[in-house]
Amino acid sequence: MEQVADFFRNPLVQGVLTAIGASGVLAAVVLFPVRWLWHRLRPQPEPELATKADLAELKGTVDELRGQLSTYLDGLPEAKSEVRHPFEEGLRLQQLEQRDAAIRAFERAFAAAENDSQRCALHIFIANSFLHTGRLYEAEGHYRQALAAAEKAEDKQGQAAAVGNLGSVRYLRGDFHSAERHYNKALQIGQETGDRLGQANALNNLGNVYRDQGDLDRAQRHHQQALELHQQVGNRLGQANALGNLGRVHAQRGELDEAEKHYSKAIEIRKNIGDRVGQASDLASLGILYADRGDLDKAENHFKGALEIDCQIGNRLGQANQLTNLGYVYARRGELDKAEHYHKEALVIHRQLGNALGQAHDLGNLGVVYRHKGDSRKGQHYYKKALKVFRQIGDRLGQAKYLGNLGNVYADRGELDKAEQHYKKALEIDQRIGNRLGHAHHLESLGLLHARRGNASEALPYLHEARRVYCQVGAVADLQKAETFIQALQPSTPLKPKRKRARKKPPPKAP
């Protein structure tokens, strides 16, 4: 998503200005309008970390799924003291964000568990703790064991909780098709058993998938249905989560006033129920909204407010997210040294927490900062480190993104064949996982690459296809930019020369 967030800044654009000029006949038709657009329409350079995938708003952040991960208590509150006491200790530690200590307490409870339903429930609590620190492989392993235990016990509700949370692992990795299948399975079980809370969680999570795939109407319907179910069962935390998700849909449409209303409603509920973690998360969402409006001072204030709450309650994962957001603001302002400092602080916390996913994003953001400082070698180094982590944790969305970013580095250097290879690898991943917006961005990158080579006829099909996808997913700003490039690259129809009208001879003068 990052590599074409602002195509006027893209290095390939500069190639369009020179390569097309060398193509003879096209020079007069194409070169002038592109140069005019570059000088007249080019906005202030905006670092590529201005992407929602890197922030605490959209996919890739565990905070968004907080409250939507299913828990399962079957038998645990009434269990014998050897199970119940360490379980309650684990819950207390979990509330204090002491995830590793919570895991150890849940493991002690697991060792004394009396049946498969209890074992299923404890596997889910252990997995949720791993997931909140970004350790996706460990989380997935425990969710799988929870599912096996639930199937052995013929426990439908346990199966729904396990399979739904497996969907969240796939979602965080960017595997949208698999996530959708798991969430639909959880929804089906919830409908069969009459579990309205389970249905609401599954609908909310499906909405996240559809939003990230760019299907905003479908996403809105699912979040609205989830909101109604949470209202029916009186689950105020679920209502706040659904309202926050509806806010994100409106924000992605560019309906920022409507998004602000939904975030504000969610914050009000969270204040009333004492959900300070969620309050900080929604304050951050509002901060991102103000950044989208260009009000960086207001964005900074909201991120600092969220950071203050996270520090007060000891939510170190939240602290790292807010440091990342503040780094984003400073990068937008061009204060790259300050941005570097905040991203490094976030990286330290994510390493201490063992949060591989957070580390990957921090490394990538540092790569962006160095690239904008003009140090493409260092930028490439951090992009590669980020890509390595994304591969280790199986996050294909992150892999596609940083393959594209590496393509940008090679394009900067004029190594266009290498750039093309990386864009095509990224495009292949996006197609496989159903990331339509990323797919369109990489199509656009390939189109601009061919334009830089002077091959307008090869560039246009990529740009036309990118435009078609932008139109489908409602990415209005991207659509307008693609239209501008297409118009600049399409040769004008040559005008037919006007035929001179024969002048009538004046009548002869009378003698």
C-alpha positions as CSV (number, residue, x, y, z in Angstrom):
1,M,0.0,0.0,0.0
2,E,2.9,2.3,0.8
3,Q,4.7,2.5,-2.5
4,V,2.1,4.6,-4.4
5,A,0.4,6.4,-1.6
6,D,1.4,9.7,-3.3
7,F,2.3,9.1,-7.0
8,F,3.5,12.6,-7.6
9,R,6.4,11.7,-5.2
10,N,7.1,8.4,-6.8
11,P,10.5,8.2,-8.4
12,L,8.9,6.6,-11.5
13,V,7.0,9.8,-12.1
14,Q,10.3,11.6,-12.6
15,G,11.2,9.0,-15.2
16,V,7.9,9.7,-17.0
17,L,9.1,13.3,-17.4
18,T,12.2,12.2,-19.2
19,A,11.7,8.9,-20.9
20,I,8.6,9.8,-22.7
21,G,10.2,12.9,-24.0
22,A,12.7,10.8,-26.0
23,S,9.9,9.0,-27.9
24,G,9.6,11.5,-30.7
25,V,6.0,12.0,-31.7
26,L,4.7,11.6,-28.1
27,A,6.9,14.4,-26.8
28,A,4.7,17.2,-27.8
29,V,1.5,15.4,-26.7
30,V,2.6,13.8,-23.4
31,L,5.6,15.5,-22.1
32,F,4.1,19.0,-21.6
33,P,1.0,18.0,-19.7
34,V,2.9,15.6,-17.4
35,R,5.5,18.3,-16.6
36,W,2.7,20.8,-16.1
37,L,0.9,18.4,-13.7
38,W,4.2,17.8,-11.8
39,H,4.7,21.5,-11.2
40,R,1.1,22.5,-10.7
41,L,-0.5,19.6,-8.8
42,R,2.4,18.0,-6.9
43,P,1.5,18.2,-3.1
44,Q,4.1,18.5,-0.4
45,P,6.2,15.3,-0.2
46,E,4.6,12.9,2.3
47,P,6.6,10.0,3.7
48,E,5.3,6.6,2.6
49,L,4.6,5.6,6.2
50,A,1.4,7.6,5.7
51,T,-0.3,4.3,5.2
52,K,-3.1,3.0,7.4
53,A,-1.6,-0.5,7.5
54,D,1.3,0.9,9.5
55,L,-0.9,2.7,12.0
56,A,-3.1,1.6,14.9
57,E,-6.2,2.1,12.7
58,L,-6.4,-0.7,10.1
59,K,-5.2,-4.2,9.5
60,G,-2.0,-5.4,11.1
61,T,-2.7,-4.1,14.6
62,V,-3.9,-6.4,17.4
63,D,-5.6,-3.5,19.2
64,E,-8.3,-3.5,16.5
65,L,-9.3,-7.1,17.4
66,R,-9.3,-6.4,21.1
67,G,-12.7,-7.4,22.4
68,Q,-13.4,-9.3,19.2
69,L,-11.2,-12.3,20.1
70,S,-13.5,-15.0,21.5
71,T,-12.9,-16.2,25.0
72,Y,-14.4,-19.3,26.4
73,L,-15.0,-20.0,30.1
74,D,-16.6,-23.5,30.0
75,G,-16.2,-25.0,33.5
76,L,-13.4,-22.8,34.6
77,P,-15.2,-20.5,37.1
78,E,-16.6,-23.7,38.9
79,A,-13.4,-25.8,38.5
80,K,-11.5,-27.2,41.5
81,S,-9.1,-24.8,43.2
82,E,-6.0,-26.3,41.5
83,V,-7.5,-25.0,38.1
84,R,-9.5,-22.0,39.2
85,H,-6.9,-20.2,41.3
86,P,-4.1,-20.1,38.7
87,F,-6.8,-19.3,36.0
88,E,-8.0,-16.3,38.0
89,E,-4.4,-15.2,38.6
90,G,-3.9,-15.4,34.8
91,L,-6.9,-13.2,34.2
92,R,-5.6,-10.6,36.7
93,L,-2.2,-10.6,35.0
94,Q,-3.8,-10.3,31.6
95,Q,-5.7,-7.2,32.8
96,L,-2.3,-5.7,33.9
97,E,-0.9,-6.4,30.3
98,Q,1.6,-8.9,31.9
99,R,1.1,-11.4,29.1
100,D,4.0,-13.7,29.7
101,A,3.2,-14.1,33.4
102,A,-0.4,-14.6,32.5
103,I,0.6,-17.4,30.1
104,R,2.5,-19.1,32.8
105,A,-0.5,-18.9,35.2
106,F,-2.8,-20.4,32.5
107,E,-0.3,-23.2,31.9
108,R,-0.4,-24.1,35.6
109,A,-4.2,-24.2,35.4
110,F,-4.0,-26.3,32.2
111,A,-1.8,-28.9,34.0
112,A,-4.6,-29.5,36.5
113,A,-7.5,-29.3,34.0
114,E,-10.2,-31.9,34.5
115,N,-11.7,-32.3,30.9
116,D,-11.3,-31.4,27.3
117,S,-13.7,-28.4,27.5
118,Q,-11.5,-26.8,30.2
119,R,-8.4,-27.6,28.2
120,C,-10.0,-26.0,25.1
121,A,-10.8,-22.9,27.1
122,L,-7.3,-22.6,28.6
123,H,-5.7,-23.1,25.2
124,I,-7.8,-20.1,23.9
125,F,-6.7,-17.9,26.9
126,I,-3.0,-18.8,26.3
127,A,-3.4,-18.2,22.5
128,N,-5.0,-14.8,23.1
129,S,-2.1,-13.8,25.2
130,F,0.3,-14.8,22.5
131,L,-1.7,-13.0,19.9
132,H,-1.7,-9.7,21.9
133,T,2.1,-9.8,21.8
134,G,2.2,-10.5,18.1
135,R,3.5,-14.1,18.4
136,L,1.2,-15.5,15.7
137,Y,2.7,-19.0,15.3
138,E,2.4,-19.7,19.0
139,A,-1.1,-18.4,19.0
140,E,-2.1,-20.4,16.0
141,G,-0.7,-23.6,17.6
142,H,-2.8,-23.2,20.8
143,Y,-6.0,-22.3,18.8
144,R,-5.5,-25.5,16.8
145,Q,-5.2,-27.5,20.0
146,A,-8.2,-25.8,21.4
147,L,-10.2,-26.8,18.3
148,A,-9.1,-30.4,18.6
149,A,-10.0,-30.5,22.3
150,A,-13.5,-28.9,21.5
151,E,-14.1,-31.4,18.7
152,K,-13.1,-34.3,21.0
153,A,-15.6,-33.0,23.7
154,E,-18.2,-32.4,21.0
155,D,-18.3,-28.8,22.3
156,K,-19.8,-26.5,19.6
157,Q,-19.3,-23.2,21.4
158,G,-15.6,-24.1,22.0
159,Q,-15.2,-25.0,18.4
160,A,-16.7,-21.6,17.3
161,A,-14.4,-19.7,19.6
162,A,-11.3,-21.6,18.4
163,V,-12.1,-21.4,14.7
164,G,-13.1,-17.7,14.9
165,N,-9.8,-16.9,16.6
166,L,-7.9,-18.9,14.0
167,G,-9.5,-16.6,11.5
168,S,-8.0,-13.6,13.4
169,V,-4.5,-15.1,13.0
170,R,-5.1,-15.4,9.3
171,Y,-6.5,-11.9,9.2
172,L,-3.4,-10.5,10.9
173,R,-1.2,-12.3,8.4
174,G,-3.2,-10.7,5.5
175,D,-4.6,-14.1,4.4
176,F,-8.1,-12.6,3.8
177,H,-9.6,-15.6,2.0
178,S,-8.7,-18.1,4.8
179,A,-9.8,-15.6,7.5
180,E,-13.2,-15.2,5.8
181,R,-13.7,-19.0,5.7
182,H,-12.9,-19.3,9.4
183,Y,-15.1,-16.4,10.4
184,N,-18.0,-17.7,8.3
185,K,-17.6,-21.1,10.0
186,A,-17.7,-19.4,13.5
187,L,-20.8,-17.5,12.4
188,Q,-22.5,-20.7,11.2
189,I,-21.9,-22.4,14.5
190,G,-23.1,-19.4,16.4
191,Q,-26.3,-19.4,14.4
192,E,-26.8,-23.1,15.0
193,T,-26.3,-22.8,18.7
194,G,-28.2,-19.5,19.1
195,D,-25.0,-17.8,20.5
196,R,-25.8,-14.1,19.6
197,L,-22.5,-12.8,21.1
198,G,-20.5,-15.3,19.0
199,Q,-22.4,-14.3,15.9
200,A,-21.7,-10.6,16.6
201,N,-18.0,-11.2,17.0
202,A,-17.9,-13.2,13.8
203,L,-19.9,-10.5,11.9
204,N,-17.6,-7.8,13.2
205,N,-14.5,-9.7,12.1
206,L,-16.0,-10.4,8.7
207,G,-16.6,-6.7,8.3
208,N,-12.9,-6.1,9.0
209,V,-12.0,-8.6,6.2
210,Y,-14.4,-7.0,3.7
211,R,-13.1,-3.5,4.6
212,D,-9.5,-4.5,4.0
213,Q,-10.5,-6.0,0.7
214,G,-12.1,-2.7,-0.3
215,D,-15.7,-4.0,-0.2
216,L,-16.9,-1.1,2.0
217,D,-20.7,-1.6,1.6
218,R,-20.4,-5.2,2.7
219,A,-18.2,-4.3,5.6
220,Q,-20.7,-1.6,6.8
221,R,-23.6,-4.1,6.6
222,H,-21.7,-6.6,8.8
223,H,-20.5,-4.1,11.3
224,Q,-24.1,-2.7,11.6
225,Q,-25.5,-6.2,12.1
226,A,-22.8,-6.8,14.8
227,L,-23.8,-3.6,16.5
228,E,-27.5,-4.5,16.6
229,L,-26.7,-8.0,18.1
230,H,-24.4,-6.5,20.7
231,Q,-27.2,-4.0,21.6
232,Q,-29.7,-6.9,21.9
233,V,-27.5,-8.8,24.4
234,G,-26.4,-5.7,26.2
235,N,-22.7,-6.1,25.4
236,R,-21.4,-2.5,25.6
237,L,-17.8,-3.4,24.9
238,G,-19.0,-5.1,21.7
239,Q,-21.1,-2.0,20.8
240,A,-18.0,0.2,21.2
241,N,-16.0,-2.1,19.0
242,A,-18.6,-2.2,16.3
243,L,-19.0,1.6,16.4
244,G,-15.2,2.0,16.1
245,N,-15.2,-0.4,13.1
246,L,-18.0,1.6,11.4
247,G,-15.9,4.7,12.0
248,R,-13.0,3.0,10.1
249,V,-15.3,2.2,7.2
250,H,-16.4,5.8,7.0
251,A,-12.8,7.0,7.3
252,Q,-11.7,4.8,4.4
253,R,-14.5,6.2,2.3
254,G,-13.3,9.7,3.1
255,E,-16.4,10.5,5.1
256,L,-14.4,11.9,8.0
257,D,-17.2,13.8,9.8
258,E,-19.2,10.6,9.9
259,A,-16.2,8.6,11.1
260,E,-15.6,11.2,13.8
261,K,-19.1,10.8,15.1
262,H,-18.7,7.0,15.4
263,Y,-15.3,7.2,17.1
264,S,-16.7,9.7,19.6
265,K,-19.7,7.5,20.4
266,A,-17.3,4.5,20.9
267,I,-15.1,6.6,23.3
268,E,-18.2,7.7,25.3
269,I,-19.2,4.1,25.9
270,R,-15.6,3.1,26.8
271,K,-15.4,5.9,29.3
272,N,-18.7,4.8,30.9
273,I,-17.6,1.1,31.2
274,G,-14.0,2.0,32.2
275,D,-12.4,0.5,29.1
276,R,-9.3,2.6,29.1
277,V,-7.4,0.4,26.6
278,G,-10.2,0.8,24.1
279,Q,-10.4,4.5,24.9
280,A,-6.8,5.0,24.0
281,S,-7.2,3.0,20.8
282,D,-10.1,5.1,19.6
283,L,-8.3,8.3,20.5
284,A,-5.6,7.1,18.2
285,S,-8.1,6.5,15.5
286,L,-9.3,10.1,15.9
287,G,-5.7,11.2,15.7
288,I,-5.3,9.4,12.4
289,L,-8.5,11.0,11.2
290,Y,-7.1,14.5,12.0
291,A,-3.9,13.6,10.2
292,D,-5.9,12.6,7.2
293,R,-7.5,16.1,7.3
294,G,-4.0,17.6,7.5
295,D,-4.5,18.8,11.0
296,L,-1.2,17.4,12.4
297,D,-1.3,19.4,15.6
298,K,-4.6,18.0,16.6
299,A,-3.4,14.5,15.5
300,E,-0.4,14.9,17.7
301,N,-2.5,15.9,20.7
302,H,-4.7,12.8,20.3
303,F,-1.8,10.5,20.0
304,K,-0.2,12.0,23.1
305,G,-3.5,11.7,25.0
306,A,-3.7,8.0,24.0
307,L,0.0,7.5,25.0
308,E,-0.7,9.1,28.4
309,I,-3.6,6.6,29.0
310,D,-1.5,3.7,27.9
311,C,1.3,4.7,30.2
312,Q,-1.1,5.1,33.2
313,I,-2.5,1.6,32.8
314,G,0.7,0.0,31.8
315,N,-0.4,-1.0,28.3
316,R,3.1,-1.3,26.7
317,L,1.8,-2.5,23.4
318,G,-0.5,0.5,23.2
319,Q,2.5,2.7,24.1
320,A,4.5,1.3,21.2
321,N,1.5,1.9,18.9
322,Q,1.3,5.6,20.0
323,L,5.0,6.1,19.6
324,T,4.7,4.8,16.0
325,N,1.8,7.2,15.4
326,L,3.8,10.1,16.8
327,G,6.7,9.1,14.5
328,Y,4.2,9.3,11.6
329,V,3.2,12.8,12.5
330,Y,6.8,14.0,12.7
331,A,7.6,12.3,9.4
332,R,4.6,14.1,7.8
333,R,6.1,17.4,9.1
334,G,9.4,16.5,7.6
335,E,11.0,16.2,11.1
336,L,12.7,13.0,10.1
337,D,15.2,12.9,13.0
338,K,12.3,13.1,15.5
339,A,10.4,10.5,13.5
340,E,13.4,8.2,13.6
341,H,13.7,8.6,17.4
342,Y,10.0,7.6,18.0
343,H,10.1,4.6,15.7
344,K,13.3,3.4,17.4
345,E,11.6,3.7,20.8
346,A,8.6,1.7,19.5
347,L,10.9,-0.9,18.2
348,V,12.6,-1.3,21.6
349,I,9.2,-1.9,23.3
350,H,8.1,-4.4,20.7
351,R,11.3,-6.3,21.1
352,Q,10.9,-6.3,24.9
353,L,7.4,-7.7,24.5
354,G,8.4,-10.2,21.9
355,N,6.0,-8.7,19.4
356,A,7.3,-9.7,16.1
357,L,4.5,-8.1,14.1
358,G,5.2,-4.7,15.7
359,Q,8.9,-5.1,15.2
360,A,8.4,-5.7,11.5
361,H,6.3,-2.5,11.1
362,D,8.9,-0.5,13.1
363,L,11.7,-1.8,10.9
364,G,9.8,-0.9,7.8
365,N,9.0,2.6,9.1
366,L,12.6,3.2,9.8
367,G,13.4,2.1,6.3
368,V,11.0,4.8,5.0
369,V,12.5,7.5,7.2
370,Y,16.1,6.7,6.0
371,R,14.9,6.6,2.4
372,H,13.4,10.0,2.8
373,K,16.6,11.2,4.3
374,G,18.3,10.2,1.0
375,D,20.0,7.1,2.4
376,S,18.5,4.5,0.1
377,R,21.1,1.9,1.2
378,K,20.0,2.1,4.8
379,G,16.4,2.2,3.7
380,Q,16.9,-1.0,1.7
381,H,18.6,-2.6,4.7
382,Y,15.6,-1.9,7.0
383,Y,13.1,-2.9,4.3
384,K,14.9,-6.3,4.0
385,K,14.9,-6.8,7.7
386,A,11.2,-6.0,7.9
387,L,10.5,-8.4,5.0
388,K,12.5,-11.2,6.7
389,V,10.3,-10.8,9.9
390,F,7.1,-10.8,7.9
391,R,8.2,-14.0,6.2
392,Q,9.1,-15.6,9.5
393,I,5.6,-14.9,11.0
394,G,3.8,-15.8,7.8
395,D,2.3,-12.3,7.2
396,R,1.8,-12.2,3.4
397,L,0.3,-8.8,3.4
398,G,3.5,-7.4,4.9
399,Q,5.6,-9.4,2.5
400,A,3.8,-7.8,-0.5
401,K,4.1,-4.3,0.9
402,Y,7.8,-4.5,1.5
403,L,8.5,-6.3,-1.8
404,G,6.9,-3.2,-3.3
405,N,9.0,-0.9,-1.2
406,L,12.2,-2.7,-2.2
407,G,11.0,-2.2,-5.8
408,N,10.8,1.5,-5.1
409,V,14.5,1.5,-3.9
410,Y,15.6,-0.2,-7.1
411,A,13.5,2.2,-9.2
412,D,15.3,5.1,-7.3
413,R,18.6,3.7,-8.5
414,G,17.4,3.1,-12.1
415,E,17.6,-0.7,-11.7
416,L,14.2,-1.1,-13.4
417,D,14.4,-4.8,-14.1
418,K,14.9,-5.5,-10.4
419,A,12.1,-3.1,-9.5
420,E,9.8,-4.9,-12.0
421,Q,10.6,-8.3,-10.4
422,H,9.8,-7.1,-6.9
423,Y,6.5,-5.4,-8.1
424,K,5.4,-8.6,-9.8
425,K,6.2,-10.7,-6.8
426,A,4.2,-8.3,-4.6
427,L,1.3,-8.3,-7.2
428,E,1.2,-12.1,-7.1
429,I,0.9,-12.2,-3.3
430,D,-1.8,-9.6,-3.4
431,Q,-3.8,-11.5,-6.0
432,R,-3.4,-14.7,-3.9
433,I,-4.6,-13.3,-0.6
434,G,-7.4,-11.1,-2.1
435,N,-5.8,-7.7,-1.2
436,R,-7.5,-5.7,-4.0
437,L,-6.2,-2.3,-3.0
438,G,-2.6,-3.5,-2.7
439,H,-3.1,-5.3,-6.1
440,A,-4.2,-2.0,-7.7
441,H,-1.2,-0.1,-6.2
442,H,1.3,-2.6,-7.6
443,L,-0.4,-2.5,-11.0
444,E,0.0,1.2,-10.9
445,S,3.7,0.9,-10.0
446,L,4.2,-1.5,-12.9
447,G,2.4,1.0,-15.2
448,L,4.6,3.9,-14.1
449,L,7.7,1.7,-14.5
450,H,6.8,1.0,-18.2
451,A,6.1,4.7,-18.7
452,R,9.6,5.5,-17.3
453,R,11.0,3.2,-20.0
454,G,9.1,5.1,-22.6
455,N,6.6,2.3,-23.3
456,A,3.3,4.2,-23.0
457,S,1.5,1.4,-24.8
458,E,2.6,-1.1,-22.2
459,A,2.0,1.3,-19.3
460,L,-1.6,2.1,-20.1
461,P,-3.1,-1.5,-19.6
462,Y,-1.6,-1.6,-16.1
463,L,-3.0,1.9,-15.3
464,H,-6.4,1.1,-16.8
465,E,-6.7,-2.1,-14.6
466,A,-5.5,-0.2,-11.5
467,R,-8.2,2.5,-12.2
468,R,-10.8,-0.2,-12.6
469,V,-10.0,-1.7,-9.2
470,Y,-9.8,1.7,-7.5
471,C,-13.3,2.4,-8.8
472,Q,-14.6,-0.9,-7.5
473,V,-13.2,-0.4,-4.0
474,G,-14.1,3.3,-3.8
475,A,-10.5,4.6,-3.4
476,V,-11.4,8.0,-4.7
477,A,-8.0,9.8,-4.3
478,D,-6.2,6.9,-5.9
479,L,-8.7,6.8,-8.7
480,Q,-8.2,10.5,-9.5
481,K,-4.4,10.1,-9.6
482,A,-4.7,7.1,-11.9
483,E,-7.0,9.1,-14.2
484,T,-4.5,11.9,-14.3
485,F,-1.7,9.6,-15.4
486,I,-3.8,7.9,-18.0
487,Q,-4.8,11.2,-19.5
488,A,-1.2,12.3,-19.5
489,L,0.0,9.1,-21.3
490,Q,-2.8,8.8,-23.9
491,P,-1.8,10.6,-27.1
492,S,-4.3,13.2,-28.2
493,T,-6.2,12.5,-31.4
494,P,-4.4,14.6,-34.1
495,L,-6.5,17.4,-35.5
496,K,-7.2,17.3,-39.3
497,P,-5.8,20.3,-41.1
498,K,-8.4,22.8,-42.0
499,R,-9.1,23.1,-45.7
500,K,-8.6,26.6,-47.0
501,R,-11.8,28.0,-48.5
502,A,-11.3,29.3,-52.0
503,R,-11.6,33.1,-52.2
504,K,-14.3,34.2,-54.5
505,K,-13.0,36.4,-57.3
506,P,-14.5,39.8,-57.3
507,P,-16.8,40.5,-60.2
508,P,-15.1,42.3,-63.1
509,K,-15.4,46.0,-63.0
510,A,-17.7,47.6,-65.6
511,P,-15.8,49.3,-68.4
